Structures are given as structure tokens and as C-alpha cells.
Amino acid sequence: MKTVLMTAFEPFGGERINPSWEAVRSFDGREFGGARIVVRQLPVVFARCGQVLTAALEELQPHRVLCVGQAGGRSDISVERVAINVNDARIPDNDQQQPVDQPIVAGGPAAYFSTLPIKAMVAALREVGIPASVSQTAGTFTCNNVMYHLLHWLQTTGSAARGGFVHIPYMPQQAAQHPGAPSMSTASVIQALETSLEVILSTEKDIREVGGATH
């Protein structure tokens, strides 16, 4: 049976929970679309998050990979298009490290594009009533770091697997501590991830429709 690796993060930045982990952990051990799902939690630590991800990739040799992270302040499911080769931390990580203008992989390409059908994912999410969009930036914190490590591993190992990254909003209980911040319930995020998995496992060629941004 094929394997799908899903990852999410531990809490960071003073939060007690991370909505990515609260949603993703419910998928561990499930069978979905003819594939077995394996879940791993990643540390919000620049020096270790890529290592933990890479170890899981090498162990599992997955068919598909979906990494998920928190993007407090965003209002929808953000399907990431690109990861860039830079760590530039606005806040310290969970080991109190704050790299600035440092490459993720020395000598690596400036960027990698997701190999998931990102526009088909967005279209499917909107079809079931979940706000979603293509995002043109995964930031420069550990989420971008993990996405870059994932795509670098796929490229350099010649793996036939496909992978990418999705950002999700705060949970309501988090947003309550950040007045004015948007949120999304865990149940809605789980539905969004189920819909995304259906697309990821069934779509070989992405659809062609507008997903760009003017700013």
C-alpha cells in the first residue's frame, strides 16, 4: 500500500497549541484513497525541523507528502506555490535561535515550486465551501524551511513522490487572544485536509486557472 506522509508543527511563539498538529494528528493510521497515512510532528527549530522531516522521508519513502503549518492572521487555507532558500526569522524559534539572511541549503537553488496540483486543490476546497487560495509566499520561518527541505529532497534523490505545503489559520481559541484575527475550526481544517488529500491522490495534471496575486 502506498504511503502518504503528513507533517505538522509543535506550538511556538507563545501559543499553547498549534492548529496544524491539532488537525493533522487525527489522520495518523488512516487509510485514504488507497494509501496509508503516517503523521509526524516537527519541531519549530531551524536546526532540526529539516532533519526530522528528512529522516521520515528516508524511512517511509512516501508516495505523496503534505506538510501543514500555522499562519496566524491568514483567513483561508493557503496552498503554497513556492519555497525560497532563506531563513530570516522575525521571532526566535523554540530553541531561541533567530537566523537572519541565512541559506537553508548552502549552494542550493534560490527556490523550488510545489509539485502538488495546487490550483486543483484550491478549486476543490472552494467547491465544498472552504475558503482557499494559492499563496505566493510561505514566509521565511520554519514552515518555508520545511517546504524547501522537502522539495530539495525530492529533487536531489530523484524521488517520484510529489509534495508541498499548506498553511492554515488560527483556531478560534487562539484568535480569541488576538482580537480581530481570523480563525477556522479544527473540524473545517480536517475537512479541508481530507479534500486536499483526495485531490493529491487522484490528480496527476494540475488545472489551469487564475491563481495569481497583484501584491
N, C-alpha and C positions, 0 to 999 in steps of 0.2 A: 504494500500500500504506500502511496506517495505521502510525503510529509510536508506540512505547512508549518513554518516557524513563525510565531508571533512574539514580539517583544514589547515590553512597556517598562516604565521607569519607576524607581522609588520616589518618595516625596522629596521636595527640595524647596529652597527659597523661603523657608519658614512655614511651609504648608504641612499639615498633618497627614494629608492624603495626596495621592496623585491619581487623577481620574483615569489616566491611561491604564494603570495597574488594576484599578477597581473594575474596569470593564474587561480588560484582556484576560485576567486570571480565570474568568468564568469559561473560557474556551479550552482550557488545558484538558487534553484527553478526549475531546470530542472528535467525532468523525463527521466530515463535512464535504459534500461533493466528491466522495470517493477518496478523500485524503484524511490523514490523521493529523490533528493539530497538537503541536507542542509549544508550550509557553515558557519564556524565560524573562526574569526581571533583570534589568540593567541598572548599574549604579550611576548616579548623576555625578560622575567623576571623570574628568577628561582623560586621566592616565589609565583608566581601567575599563570604561564602557566599551570601547572598540575591542579590547582583548576578550571580554566576556562574550560579546557578540561573535567574534571570530571563532572562539572555541566552540560555540554552539553550532555555527555553520559547518565547521570541520567534523564535528561529531555526527550531526544529523544529515548532512548533505541534502538539504530540503529541496523540494520542487518549487515552492514559492515562499517568499518572505514578506511579511507585513509588519513593519515597525510602527509603533504608536507612541505619541508623546503629548504632553500638556502644552497648550498655548493659551495661557490666561490672557483674556482681552479679545481673543477672536470669537466670532459669533457663530461659526459654522464648522462643518467637517472640512478641513483644509487638506486637500490631496496634493502633496508636494511634487513639484516638477524637477527640482534641481538641488544638488548638494554642492557646496563650494569648499575648496581646500584651505580653510582658515578657521582657527579658533580665536575668537575675540569676545571674551566674556564680560558682559555688563555687570554680572554679580559673581561672587565666588561659587565654586562647585561645592559638593558635600565634603570634600577634603580641604576646603578653604584655599583652593588654588584658583587663580584668575589669569589664565594665559591671555595675552594681547598680541594680535597680529602674528600668530604662530601657525605654520602649516600643520595640517592634520597628518599628512604623509609627505615627508620631505622629498621634493622632486616629483611628486605626483601631479597629475593633470589639474588644471585650475578648477574643473567642475566635472560632475557626472550627472546625466539625466536619469530619472527613474525609468525602470524597464517594465513597469506595470502599465496597464491600459487606463491611464489617469482620467481621461475625458469620459470614457465609458463608465468609470466608477462614479464620477460626478453626476452624469446623466441618470444613472440608476438610483442614486441616492435622492436626487430631486424627484424622481418618479414616485418614490414611496413616501414623499413628504418630508424629507430630512434636508435642511439647509446644507449646501455643499458648494465648494468652488475649487478650481485649480489655484494653488498658491505658487507664487514665483520665488519665494524665499523660505527656507527652513530655519532662518536665523543663523547665528554663529555660536550657539551654545552647544550643549551635548547632544541635542536632537540632530542638528546638522552634522555633528561629528559622527554619530552612529550611522546616519544615512550615507555619508561619504565612505565610511569604513565598509559598509555593506556593498555598495556599488563597486568599490575598489576591489574587494574580494571577488565578486562575481566576474569582474573584468580580468583580473590577473590570474585567476585559477582556470579560466575558460569554462566556468560552470554554465550549464544550460538553464539554470534556475533564473527566475525573474523576481525582482524585489523593489520595494520602495517604502515610503514613509507617509503617515497620516498624522496630522495634528488635530487635537480635539479641544473644545472649550473647557473652562472650569465646570465642576459640578455645582449645583445650586448652593450647597452648604459652604462651598468656598466663595462663591460670588457674594454671598451674604456678608462676607468680611471685606469685600471690595465693592463698595456701593457704586452702582452704575455699570459694573462689569456684566457681560452676558454669560449665560450658562447653558448647559444641556444635561438632562438627566442621564444617569447611567443606563437606564433601560433604552433610551433613544440612541446612545452611543453603541450599545451592544447590537441594536438593530442595524445601525449604520455599518458596523464591522461585519455582521452577517451578510448584508447586501454587498459589501465590498468583496468579501471572500467569494461569493457567488460569481461576481464578475471576473475576479482574478483567476478563478479556476476554469472558467468557461470561455474567456475571450482571448484569442491569440493576436488579433489585429485591432488596435485602438480605433475609435471612431474619429472622424474629422469634423470638428465644430469649434466655434469660438470659445476660447478659454483664457484669453489674454487679459491684460490689465493696462490701463493708461498711466497708472502711477503706483 
